[in-house]
Amino acid sequence: MAKLDSHNTILQADCLALKEAISWTSGQKLMAKLWCDSESVAKTIIYRKSRNSIIHEIQISLQDSLNIKVCWVEGHIGIAGNEAADKSAN
């Protein structure tokens, strides 16, 4: 659990959460799909070279671990797990 500063953006929070999920999953040596409801994060890590250090760390982590796949899921459409994650984040 972590608390970000008030100046952090939603995008930064989504990136940090994904980075931590990848780190935890890699440490457990699990095969996993990680679902992200931030379309901009999902697209950036797949399609773009970013100057953002967190995005770059995510990209490297995903290259190093072939057992982890990041998928995008549309947010706020009633998917129970995603709604629970949003509630927990708030």
Secondary structure in CASP SS format (residue, H / E / C, confidence):
PFRMAT SS
TARGET T0000
AUTHOR 0000-0000-0000
METHOD secondary structure of the structure
MODEL  1
M C 1.00
A C 1.00
K C 1.00
L C 1.00
D C 1.00
S C 1.00
H C 1.00
N C 1.00
T C 1.00
I H 1.00
L H 1.00
Q H 1.00
A H 1.00
D H 1.00
C H 1.00
L H 1.00
A H 1.00
L H 1.00
K H 1.00
E H 1.00
A H 1.00
I H 1.00
S H 1.00
W H 1.00
T H 1.00
S H 1.00
G H 1.00
Q H 1.00
K C 1.00
L C 1.00
M C 1.00
A E 1.00
K E 1.00
L E 1.00
W E 1.00
C E 1.00
D C 1.00
S C 1.00
E H 1.00
S H 1.00
V H 1.00
A H 1.00
K H 1.00
T H 1.00
I H 1.00
I H 1.00
Y H 1.00
R C 1.00
K C 1.00
S C 1.00
R C 1.00
N C 1.00
S H 1.00
I H 1.00
I H 1.00
H H 1.00
E H 1.00
I H 1.00
Q H 1.00
I H 1.00
S H 1.00
L H 1.00
Q H 1.00
D H 1.00
S C 1.00
L C 1.00
N C 1.00
I E 1.00
K E 1.00
V E 1.00
C E 1.00
W E 1.00
V C 1.00
E C 1.00
G C 1.00
H C 1.00
I C 1.00
G C 1.00
I C 1.00
A H 1.00
G H 1.00
N H 1.00
E H 1.00
A H 1.00
A H 1.00
D H 1.00
K H 1.00
S H 1.00
A H 1.00
N C 1.00
END
